[in-house]
């Protein structure tokens, strides 16, 4: 037996290997994004492929492949189209968040961990002296990772707020507030609002499902469930007048400058809240360019000011969600 084993030859290891240039493999993913839908519901690939292509309308075209497990490969043919899509995140399909990430050289699209997405976050209830780049960096690290600080300071009435773009880990609950200690005697609480916020849970605070499908419902008695999150995490939609009145003045009495209006126009991307403008009996989808429309026969409804719910194809018989205590 030992002699027979000694005479065995591993031919597959001794044969010469096929040779291929590494650049050929890297080239196949040069302008590729990999993404997944953050939902447990069924996603119809053919419908997603057509609507995504129509919505993004990339100049160089796009090829979309189904990788399985609600994961998709978006192959572009020019970097301009890749950057255009990434800079406009977040994107949604049937109100479900699409998490996108660029495929780097040597990465396997099927193995990339898709747990991060980008949001613009408004930080409210700050004293004017704390609306600084230094504070923006601290808030960015608290929420996730700071990507951009909007130097323009918008206002809601007499109140000013800060805007930062951050990369969030969607496996963690959304942050609601942050305590700030000023000296020894003063404490303030910064309040966060997320622009273009999609479906999230009022119980656990995570994106991707509502409270009807929250795992905590299986471990907690219904009477003991606490709604720690509510709809106040959504930004309030507002619009600016395009015409500058000659009667407007700066705080020092000088004439309102056209430069201020240009800054407002450049920051207009924070005006609309993910298409969820409460008007009449339904959420307006058309105001959000990133919201891929629902199929015919599907609706997103609201049932009064104290409840809201996305009625998709899998939960048409559900009831509305109750708002928890406001932050």
C-alpha positions as CSV (number, residue, x, y, z in Angstrom):
1,X,0.0,0.0,0.0
2,X,2.8,2.4,0.9
3,X,4.5,1.7,-2.4
4,X,1.3,2.4,-4.4
5,X,0.8,5.7,-2.6
6,X,4.4,6.7,-3.2
7,X,4.0,6.1,-7.0
8,X,0.9,8.3,-7.2
9,X,1.4,11.6,-9.2
10,X,-0.7,14.7,-8.8
11,X,-0.9,15.5,-12.5
12,X,-3.2,18.5,-12.1
13,X,-0.5,20.3,-10.0
14,X,2.3,19.4,-12.4
15,X,0.6,20.7,-15.5
16,X,1.2,24.3,-16.6
17,X,-1.5,26.8,-15.5
18,X,-3.5,28.9,-17.9
19,X,-2.0,32.4,-18.1
20,X,-4.2,35.5,-18.2
21,X,-3.4,39.2,-17.6
22,X,-4.7,40.7,-14.3
23,X,-5.8,43.8,-16.2
24,X,-8.3,41.8,-18.2
25,X,-10.1,40.7,-15.0
26,X,-9.9,44.2,-13.4
27,X,-11.3,45.8,-16.6
28,X,-14.5,43.8,-16.3
29,X,-15.5,45.7,-13.1
30,X,-14.0,49.1,-13.9
31,X,-17.2,51.0,-14.0
32,X,-19.4,48.7,-11.9
33,X,-21.6,49.2,-8.8
34,X,-23.0,46.4,-6.7
35,X,-26.2,47.0,-4.8
36,X,-29.0,45.4,-2.9
37,X,-32.5,46.2,-1.9
38,X,-33.0,46.6,1.8
39,X,-36.2,44.6,2.1
40,X,-37.4,41.1,2.9
41,X,-40.2,41.5,0.3
42,X,-40.0,39.9,-3.2
43,X,-38.2,42.1,-5.7
44,X,-39.1,41.6,-9.4
45,X,-35.8,41.9,-11.2
46,X,-37.2,42.7,-14.6
47,X,-39.2,45.6,-13.2
48,X,-36.3,46.9,-11.2
49,X,-34.0,46.7,-14.2
50,X,-36.2,48.7,-16.5
51,X,-37.2,51.3,-14.0
52,X,-33.6,51.9,-12.8
53,X,-32.4,52.3,-16.4
54,X,-35.2,54.7,-17.2
55,X,-34.6,56.7,-14.0
56,X,-30.8,56.9,-14.2
57,X,-30.7,57.2,-18.0
58,X,-26.9,56.9,-18.2
59,X,-25.4,58.6,-21.2
60,X,-23.2,55.6,-21.9
61,X,-25.8,53.0,-21.2
62,X,-26.0,50.4,-18.4
63,X,-26.1,46.6,-18.1
64,X,-27.8,45.2,-14.9
65,X,-27.3,41.6,-13.8
66,X,-29.1,39.7,-11.0
67,X,-26.5,38.2,-8.6
68,X,-29.1,36.6,-6.4
69,X,-30.2,37.4,-2.8
70,X,-31.6,40.7,-4.0
71,X,-28.1,41.7,-5.0
72,X,-27.4,43.3,-8.4
73,X,-24.5,44.3,-10.5
74,X,-24.8,47.7,-12.3
75,X,-22.2,47.9,-15.1
76,X,-21.7,51.3,-16.7
77,X,-19.6,52.2,-19.6
78,X,-18.3,55.6,-18.5
79,X,-17.1,56.9,-15.1
80,X,-19.3,60.0,-15.5
81,X,-22.4,57.9,-15.1
82,X,-21.0,56.1,-12.1
83,X,-20.3,59.3,-10.3
84,X,-23.6,60.8,-11.2
85,X,-25.5,57.9,-9.6
86,X,-23.2,57.8,-6.5
87,X,-23.5,61.5,-5.9
88,X,-27.3,61.4,-5.9
89,X,-27.7,58.6,-3.3
90,X,-29.8,57.5,-1.6
91,X,-32.0,55.7,-4.2
92,X,-35.2,53.7,-3.5
93,X,-37.2,51.0,-5.2
94,X,-40.8,50.7,-4.1
95,X,-39.8,52.8,-1.0
96,X,-37.1,50.3,-0.2
97,X,-33.5,51.6,0.1
98,X,-31.0,50.5,-2.5
99,X,-27.5,50.2,-1.0
100,X,-24.8,50.9,-3.6
101,X,-21.1,50.5,-3.5
102,X,-18.4,50.8,-6.2
103,X,-16.6,47.6,-7.0
104,X,-12.9,48.1,-6.4
105,X,-10.1,46.3,-8.2
106,X,-9.8,42.6,-7.2
107,X,-13.2,42.6,-5.3
108,X,-15.8,40.0,-5.8
109,X,-19.2,41.7,-6.2
110,X,-21.0,38.8,-4.6
111,X,-18.9,39.0,-1.5
112,X,-18.9,42.7,-0.8
113,X,-20.6,43.6,2.5
114,X,-23.4,46.1,1.6
115,X,-24.2,47.7,5.0
116,X,-23.3,51.3,4.3
117,X,-25.2,54.1,2.6
118,X,-25.0,57.9,2.5
119,X,-27.5,60.5,3.8
120,X,-27.7,64.2,4.2
121,X,-28.5,64.8,7.9
122,X,-29.9,68.0,9.3
123,X,-28.8,68.9,12.9
124,X,-31.3,71.1,14.7
125,X,-31.7,72.9,18.0
126,X,-28.1,74.1,18.1
127,X,-27.0,77.4,19.4
128,X,-25.6,79.6,16.6
129,X,-22.1,79.5,18.0
130,X,-22.0,75.7,17.7
131,X,-22.8,75.6,13.9
132,X,-19.1,75.2,13.0
133,X,-17.0,72.8,10.9
134,X,-15.4,71.5,14.1
135,X,-18.9,70.5,15.5
136,X,-19.8,69.0,12.0
137,X,-16.7,66.7,12.3
138,X,-17.8,65.6,15.7
139,X,-21.4,64.9,14.6
140,X,-20.1,63.1,11.5
141,X,-18.0,60.7,13.6
142,X,-20.9,60.2,16.0
143,X,-23.4,59.3,13.3
144,X,-21.0,57.3,11.1
145,X,-18.4,58.8,8.8
146,X,-18.4,62.5,7.7
147,X,-18.2,62.9,4.0
148,X,-19.2,66.5,3.4
149,X,-20.1,69.6,5.4
150,X,-22.5,72.1,3.8
151,X,-21.1,75.5,4.6
152,X,-24.4,77.2,3.7
153,X,-26.5,77.5,6.9
154,X,-30.2,77.1,6.1
155,X,-33.0,78.4,8.3
156,X,-36.5,77.2,9.4
157,X,-38.2,80.4,10.5
158,X,-35.8,82.0,13.0
159,X,-33.9,78.8,13.7
160,X,-30.7,77.8,11.9
161,X,-29.5,74.3,11.4
162,X,-26.5,72.4,10.1
163,X,-26.3,70.0,7.2
164,X,-23.7,67.2,6.9
165,X,-23.4,64.2,4.5
166,X,-22.5,61.0,6.4
167,X,-22.0,57.4,5.6
168,X,-24.3,55.4,7.9
169,X,-24.2,51.7,8.9
170,X,-27.7,50.5,8.2
171,X,-27.3,47.6,10.7
172,X,-27.4,50.2,13.5
173,X,-30.5,52.1,14.7
174,X,-30.9,55.7,13.5
175,X,-29.5,58.2,15.9
176,X,-32.1,60.7,17.3
177,X,-30.3,63.1,19.5
178,X,-26.9,64.0,20.9
179,X,-26.3,65.7,24.3
180,X,-23.8,68.6,24.3
181,X,-22.4,70.0,27.5
182,X,-21.6,73.7,27.3
183,X,-19.4,74.6,30.2
184,X,-20.6,73.2,33.6
185,X,-24.1,74.6,33.7
186,X,-25.6,74.4,30.3
187,X,-26.7,71.3,28.4
188,X,-28.3,71.2,25.0
189,X,-29.6,68.3,22.9
190,X,-29.0,68.3,19.1
191,X,-31.8,66.7,17.1
192,X,-31.2,64.9,13.9
193,X,-33.4,64.8,10.8
194,X,-32.6,62.6,7.8
195,X,-33.2,63.8,4.2
196,X,-34.7,61.3,1.8
197,X,-35.4,58.9,4.6
198,X,-37.1,55.7,3.5
199,X,-39.0,53.0,5.4
200,X,-37.8,52.5,9.0
201,X,-39.0,51.0,12.2
202,X,-40.5,53.0,15.1
203,X,-39.6,50.3,17.6
204,X,-36.0,49.4,16.8
205,X,-35.1,52.4,14.8
206,X,-33.5,50.4,11.9
207,X,-34.0,50.9,8.2
208,X,-35.6,48.3,5.9
209,X,-38.8,47.4,7.7
210,X,-41.7,48.9,9.8
211,X,-42.9,47.9,13.2
212,X,-45.2,45.3,11.8
213,X,-42.2,43.2,10.8
214,X,-39.9,44.1,13.7
215,X,-38.2,41.1,15.3
216,X,-38.7,42.7,18.7
217,X,-42.4,42.0,18.4
218,X,-41.7,38.3,18.8
219,X,-39.9,38.9,22.2
220,X,-41.9,41.7,23.8
221,X,-45.5,41.7,24.8
222,X,-47.5,44.1,22.7
223,X,-48.5,46.2,25.8
224,X,-44.9,46.7,26.7
225,X,-43.6,47.8,23.3
226,X,-42.2,51.3,23.4
227,X,-42.1,53.4,20.2
228,X,-38.7,55.1,20.7
229,X,-38.6,56.6,17.1
230,X,-41.2,58.6,15.2
231,X,-41.7,60.5,12.0
232,X,-39.9,63.5,13.3
233,X,-36.7,62.0,11.9
234,X,-38.0,63.0,8.5
235,X,-37.1,66.5,7.3
236,X,-39.8,69.1,6.7
237,X,-40.3,70.0,3.1
238,X,-40.0,73.6,2.3
239,X,-39.6,75.8,-0.8
240,X,-37.8,79.1,-1.5
241,X,-39.0,81.9,-3.7
242,X,-36.9,82.2,-6.8
243,X,-37.4,86.0,-7.1
244,X,-35.5,88.3,-4.7
245,X,-37.7,91.1,-3.4
246,X,-36.1,94.5,-3.5
247,X,-37.5,95.0,0.1
248,X,-35.3,92.3,1.6
249,X,-32.4,93.3,3.8
250,X,-29.5,91.6,5.5
251,X,-29.4,91.6,9.3
252,X,-27.1,94.7,9.2
253,X,-29.7,96.6,7.0
254,X,-27.8,96.2,3.8
255,X,-29.4,95.0,0.6
256,X,-30.1,91.3,0.3
257,X,-27.5,90.0,-2.2
258,X,-28.0,87.8,-5.2
259,X,-25.1,85.7,-3.8
260,X,-27.4,84.6,-1.0
261,X,-30.1,83.5,-3.4
262,X,-27.5,81.6,-5.4
263,X,-26.4,79.7,-2.3
264,X,-30.1,78.9,-1.6
265,X,-30.6,77.5,-5.1
266,X,-27.4,75.5,-4.8
267,X,-28.7,74.0,-1.5
268,X,-32.2,73.3,-2.9
269,X,-31.5,69.5,-2.8
270,X,-32.5,69.5,0.9
271,X,-35.9,71.1,0.3
272,X,-38.0,68.0,-0.4
273,X,-38.3,65.1,2.0
274,X,-38.0,61.9,0.1
275,X,-41.3,62.4,-1.7
276,X,-43.2,62.1,1.5
277,X,-45.0,65.5,1.4
278,X,-48.2,65.2,3.3
279,X,-50.8,66.6,1.0
280,X,-54.4,65.4,0.8
281,X,-54.6,61.6,1.4
282,X,-51.4,60.4,-0.1
283,X,-47.6,60.8,-0.1
284,X,-46.3,62.6,-3.1
285,X,-43.7,60.5,-4.8
286,X,-43.0,62.7,-7.8
287,X,-41.1,65.3,-5.8
288,X,-38.2,62.9,-5.1
289,X,-36.2,62.1,-8.2
290,X,-34.5,59.2,-6.5
291,X,-37.8,57.4,-5.7
292,X,-38.4,54.7,-8.2
293,X,-42.2,54.6,-8.7
294,X,-44.5,51.8,-7.5
295,X,-46.2,49.4,-9.9
296,X,-49.7,50.1,-10.9
297,X,-52.1,49.1,-8.3
298,X,-49.7,49.8,-5.4
299,X,-50.1,52.8,-3.2
300,X,-48.3,54.6,-0.4
301,X,-51.0,55.9,2.0
302,X,-51.2,58.0,5.1
303,X,-53.9,57.6,7.7
304,X,-54.0,61.0,9.4
305,X,-51.3,62.9,11.2
306,X,-50.8,60.3,13.9
307,X,-50.0,57.3,11.7
308,X,-48.3,56.4,8.5
309,X,-47.4,53.3,6.6
310,X,-46.1,52.0,3.3
311,X,-48.8,49.7,1.9
312,X,-46.8,47.5,-0.5
313,X,-47.8,44.3,-2.2
314,X,-47.0,42.2,0.8
315,X,-48.9,44.1,3.5
316,X,-52.1,45.4,2.1
317,X,-54.1,44.3,5.1
318,X,-51.9,45.9,7.7
319,X,-52.9,48.7,9.9
320,X,-51.2,52.1,10.3
321,X,-48.2,52.6,12.5
322,X,-48.4,54.6,15.7
323,X,-46.0,57.3,16.4
324,X,-43.9,57.1,19.5
325,X,-43.0,59.9,21.8
326,X,-41.5,62.8,20.0
327,X,-37.8,63.5,20.6
